[in-house]
Amino acid sequence: MKLDHTKIKSLGDLQKAGYQSRSIKDELRENLRENIKKDKQSFEGVWGYEHSVIPELERAILSRHNINLLGLRGQAKTRLARLMIGLLDEWIPVVKGSEINDDPLAPISRYARELIREHGDDTPISWLHREDRFSEKLATPDVTVADLIGDVDPIKAANLKLSYADDRVIHFGMIPRANRCIFVINELPDLQARIQVSLFNILQEGDIQIRGFKLRLPLDVQFIFTANPEDYTNRGSIVTPLKDRIGSQILTHYPEDIDVAKQITEQEARLDDFQKKAIHIPDLARNLLEQISFEARNSEYIDAKSGVSARTSITGYENLMSTAEHRILATGEETTSIRLSDFMGLIPSITGKIELVYEGEQEGADSVAGILIEDAVKTLFGQYFPEIRKLEHKDTTSPYDELVHWFFEGEGFELMDDVSDKEYQAKLDRIPALKALLNEYQPEIKAADRYFMMEFLLWGLVVHKKLSKHRFSKGLQFKDPYGSYISKL
């Protein structure tokens, strides 16, 4: 029932309007039912979960369960919890001045009951918007029972001249103040076991225990917990009795294909209007960016238990665009296109997002990041050009022979980072065999993407050991793989 909250100011007005109380779990359930009937999406902007996580989450809401979202970092666990706000009623009435959002028709605090007893139908009410019905707490080792549940407030006792035996001296913690709200505890295993125990009664009976008070507050809270499987062994665990009281545990996952990953990155990356207008990013560059994360999740150098967050691609995308923007500012050009050499700018965003195993530590974080970029090139190369690995098993000449021979006869080929687009393109155009291969195998490529594809072809030959690539302070140098050895003889 929709009410005009601007006209309802008292308990009597609320009763005349025919308002009926319902729990937050019923509220979420009924609003979700309406969305499903109308084929309306309840969790917009979350990609890749349409047939896995979201249906399970909707079933948990329909079952009125408290929920634990279990998954590695960067799997949209907190985002899903925040999107549940959209399933709440837009406005709900509360007893005016109540610390714990008392329902005027079903008050639970001493303050609200006494106010209603004194004023009756004239009891003032206020309205709480759904955006204000979401509370979130990151579980850290310093969290106390007092923070979450409450404690005796000696200052309040002194000001009101009350005994510590009077329940009016209680200062409510975050959970009671989230009555009739969604309450999220992130990284639950990090919460100390004794603190987790304090949640038992709230989840099972809906009441709280503070010090020695005989206090029963049937709180109405929708709990959402998030947890990372890595934390179960590294920093803590969810105590079994608490886990038993959580209705549904839902496993999240990373994007299963590049197209979904691209949608997430495009949606989440923070780019300004200048970057969007002045910098062109080829489709292949987008695919390559996402493939780096896929390679990282399967890399022998990276701890798979820790995961590789979706934020790796998001921050990588931002760094990639910033690398190109830096070149625009340096050359004075108005526009530019992403180059494959710009991917060197991704390395700082990769190294901060990966946890290395022993072999990775031996290689070094920067080296592992470079290996991931080259692995991504190697994986995608066969989608655009003949696979070199297959050609090596045949007694026929390779289509790359002429290009490799060009490098064998020359002294190397340099691509500087901050040269203008005109110089960059002219440099690549000087290699006839490179242009010929592109015309043969990618004849319909967009003009704007042409030079990225040419550089991609060079990198493809490098990762297949047909050319060598050397990084120096201002750019890249491509050479015949045996050239440096022969020159020393």
N, C-alpha and C positions, 0 to 999 in steps of 0.2 A: 504494500500500500504506500503510495507516494503522498506525503503531506507537505503543506506549505510551511516550512519551518520558520519563515519570517513572521508568521502570525501567531505562532504557538509559543507562549511565554511562561505558562504555568502548568502545574500538574493537572489542574482541572481542564484547561484547554486541550491538553494531550488526551485525556480520557474522553472528552466530547468528540474529538476527531477520530476516535475509534482505533487508536494506536495499539498494537499488540506486540509484546516483547518476544524476542526469539534469541537463541544463543548464537554466538558468532559462527559456530560450525554449521548450524542450520542456515544461517544467513549466506555463508559461502556456498553451501550445497544448493540452496534454492536459486541463487543467482547464476550458478554454473548450469543448472538444469535449463534455465531460460536461454542461456547462450547456446547450449547444445541444440535445443529445439529450433532456434533461429539460425543455426549453422554459423554462429558468430565466434571468432577466434578469441580465446581468453588469454592467450600468452603470445601476443604478437611481438615480432622482432627476435624470437628465439628460433634459430634455424637448425635443421637436422634432427630435431626431436619429435617431429610430427607423428611418427609411427612407433616411437619407443618411449621416451621419458614423459611426454605430455599426456598420452592416454593413461599411463600409470598414475601420474599426478592427479588427473581428473578423477580416476577411480578412488584414490585415497580421499579426496575432498568429498566425494559422494558418500563415502563410508564414514565421514566425520572423524578422520584419523589425525593425530599428530604425526608429523612427517619428518623423516631423516633423509636428506639428499646426500648420497655417498658418491664421491668421485674425485678425480685428480684436479689439480689447480687449473683454473681457466676453463671450466666446463659449465659456466653460467648458473651455478647453484644459487648464488645470492640473487642474481637477476630474476630467476624463477620465483623466489620467495617474494621479492618486491612487486612482481607483476600480480601477485595475488590480491594486492590492494584493489585492483579493478573489479574484483568479485564482491567487494563490500558494498553495502548501501551507501549512497552519497552522504547522507546525514543521519545521525542517530541522536536521540535526546539523552542528556545526562543531568543529574541533580547539580544545580549550579554551585560551584565551589568545591565539589567532591574531588579528592585527590585520586580516587581510583575509578573514576568514570561510572559512578553508580547509575543503574537503570532506575528511572523514577518509579516504575511500576514494580520493581523487584530490588529494592536497595539492600546492600549487604554491609555497608560500613556504619559504625555508630553515628558518625556525623550526619549521614543522609537519613537514617531512621529517625533521629531526634528532630531534624529539620522538618521532615514530613509530619511527624507527630505534632509539632508546634504550629505549622502553617497550613496543614491539610491541602486542600485544592489550590491554595494560593502559593504553594511551594514553587519558588522560581526554578526554571530549567534553562539550560543552554544547549547548544547543538554542536556536535563534534563531527568534523568532516572526515571522510575516509582517508585522506592524505595524512591526517594526524593520528591515525589508528595503526601505525606501524612502528615497532620498536626493535632495535637491533643491538646486539652486544657481541663483541669479539671475545671469545674465551681466551684469557691469558692467565698465567700462573698466579697473578696477584689478585684475581677476582675473589671476593669473599661472599659468605652467606648474606652478610649485611647488605652488600651491593645488590644482590638479586632479590632477596626476600624482605629484609628490613631489620631494624634493631631499635633499641631504646634510645631516645634522643634526650640527653640530660639537659640541653639548653631549653628544649620545649618544656620539660618538666619544671625547670626553674622559672621560666617566664609565666607559665600557667599556674604555678604553685601547686603542682600535683605530685602525688606519690608515684614511685616507680612501679607500683602495683596497678596503676590506672592505665587502661589500654589507650588512653588519649595521648600518652607520651611516646607511642610507637611512631617511628619514621619508616614509612613503607619503602621497600626497595623497588627495583625496576619492574619486576614481574607483576606485583599488585597494581602498580601504576599503569601497567599495560592491560588491565582488565577490559574485556570487550574489544581487544586489539589482537593483531598478529604480532607475535614475539619471536624473533629469530636469534638463535645462538649459533654464531659461526665458529667453525673448528672445534666442535664439541669435545673431541678426545684431549684437547689441551686443557680442559677444565679439570681441576684436581678431583680425585675420586670422592673426597668428602663433600665437595660442593655438588657433584652430580647426585649424591645421595639425597641432598636437600630438595631435589626436584621430584623425588618419588611421589610424595603425597599430592603435590600439585597436579601431576599428570594422571594419577590414579583416582584421587578423590576430589581434586579441585580446591583443596584448602591448604593453608600455610601454617607453619609453626614458627613463632618468634619467641626466643628466650623461654620463660616459664609461663607465658600467657596461655590461657585456655581460649584460644582464638580460632574460630572457624569462619573462614571467608571462602565461600564457594566461587572461586574465581572463574571467569569465562574467558579463556585465552586459547587462541589457535597457535600452537607451538610448531615452529619449523627449525630443524637443526640441520647444520651442514657439517660434513666430515670428510677428511681425506684419508684414504686407506694407508698412505705412507705414515700418518701420525700414529697408527695403531702400534707400530713397532718403534718408531723413533722418539715420540714424545709422550705417549699415553695411550689410553683406550677408552671406549665407552663401557662403563661397568654393566655387567650382564643384566641385573634387575632393572636398570634404567632403559636399556635397549628393549627389554621385554615389554615395557610400558609405552613404547613408541609404536603407533599403529602400523605404519608403512615405511619401509626403507626402500628408496628408489635409487637405482644405479644410473649415474650420468655417464656420458662418453664424449670423445672428441668427434669432430666432423668426419664422416666416412668417405667423402669424396671432395675433390678440389672445388667443384662448383658451389657446394654449401660453404666451404671455408672462405671462398671469395666473397660470398654474400655477407658473412659475419665481419670480415675485415673491412669491407666497403662501408658497412653500417657503423662500425665502432671507431674507425680511424678519424682523428681530429685534424682536418685540413681546412685551411682558410680559402677564401674565394680566389686569391691570387694563385695559390698552388693548383687549384682545380682548373683555372682558366689558362694558365701559362705553361703547364707541364702536361705533356701527352704521355700516357703509359700504355704501351702495347699490350694486347691480350696475352701474349706469350710471357711478358714480364709478370703479369698478375699470376699466371699459372706457376711460374718459376718460384715466385715468392711463397706461395702456399706449399709447393712441393718441398721446400726447405724444412718446414715443420714436420711433414710426413716422413722425410728422411731422418730427422732428428729422433722421432719416436721409435725408429727401428735401428738406430745407430748403436754400434758396439761400444762407442765411447761415452754414451749417455745413460744415466740411470733410468731405466724404464719405469721403476716404481714411483719415481718422483714426477714423471710426466713432463710434457712440453706444452705449456699453456697456449691457448689461442691468442694470448697477448703477444706471443713471439711474432706472429704475422702482423698483428695490428701495429705494434711499435716499429716493426721492420718496414712496414708500408710508409709510416710517417718519416722514418729515417731516409728511406729511398727518395721520397719526394723532397725532403730537405736537402739531400745531396745534389739533386738537380737544381733546386732553387739557389743553392750556393753558387753553382756554375753560372746561372743567369746573372746573378749579382756581380760575379767576377768578370764576365765577358761583356756585360752591358746589353745583352740580347733581351728581347721581349718575351720570347717563348723558347722552349726546348723540348726534347723527347728523352725519355728514360733510356739510358745505355746499360749494357750488361756490366760494364765496369763500375757503374754506380752502385752495384750490389756490394761492393767493398764497404760502402757506408752502412750496411746492415750489421756488420760484425759486432759493434757495441750493443746493439739491441738483442743479438743472439746470445752473446756470452753472459748476459745478466739473467737469462731465462732458463739456462740449462744446468743440470747437476751432473757433473762428470764422475764416471767410475775411475778406477786406478789407471786404466789404459788411456783414458781421456786426459787425466791429470798429467801423464807423461808427455802427451802430445802438446798440451797447452790449450787454453780456452780459445784463443785467437785462431790457432791452427785448426782446431775442431770445427769452428765456425766456417773457415774457408773450405774445409773438406765437405761440409754439408752443402755449401753452395755448388761445389763441383759435382757432388753426388746427384743433386737436383737436376743439373744440366744433363748429366749422363742418363738419368731416368727418362727425361722428356725428349732427348735427342732423336730417338727412333720414331717418334710420332711425326717428325717433320722431314727427316732425311733417312736414306738407307742406313740400316744398322751396320756399323763397322764390324762388330763382332761376328756377324753372319758372313760378311764378305770375306773375312780372313780365312774361312774354311773352304773357299772356292778357288778353283784354278783360273780365275778370270781377273782382269785388271779392275782395280777399284775406281769408282768415279772421283775419288779424292786424290788420286795419284798426281794429277796436274797441279792441284793446289799445294800439296806437300812439296812437290818438286820446286815450285816457285820460292818457297821458304828455304829449301836446300841451297838454291843458287844465290840467295840474297844474304844480307848480313843481319837480318832481323827486321821486325816491324813494330813500331811503337805507337800506342794510343795514349795520349796525355789526358789527364782528368779534366782540366779546365779549358780545353780548347773550344772554340765556337763550333756550333753545329755544322757550319759550312766547312771548316777545316776537318772536322771529324768525318764527315761524309766523303770529302775529297780523298782522304787518306784510305778509306775502305774501297773507294772506287778504283784505286790504283792497282788492285789485285784482280786481273781479268778472270781468273779461274773461280774466284769467289762469286763474282757477278753471274758467271755461267751456271754454277751450281744452284744459285738462288732462282734463276730464270727457269731451270729445268724442273726443280722439285717443289718450288713454291711460286708458280707463275701468277697466282691470283692474290698474292699478298698485298695488303694495303700499302700505299706509298709511305705513309707515316710510320709503318712498322718495319719497313724494308731494312734499314741499317741496323736495327736491333737484331733482326734475324741473321744478318751477315756476321755480326760479332758473336752471336750465339753459335754459328757454325764453326768459327775459330775455336771457341771454348770447347765445343764438342770434340774437335780433333785433339785438343789438349788432354781432355779427360780419358780419351782412348789411346793416349801415348803416341799420337802421330805428330804432334807439335809440343813444344815446351812453352810454358808461360812463366814470366818472372815479374814480380811486383816490385816496383821501386817507388820512391817517395812521391813522384808526381804522375805516375801512370803505370801502364802495363807494357811489357815487351813480349812478343811472340817470336819464336825461333824454331828452326829445325831442331828436333830433340838431341841430335848428335853434334850439332854445330859447335857448341862450346867445347866439347871434348876434342873434336878434330882440330880446332884452332889452337889448342894447347900442345899439340904434337909437333 
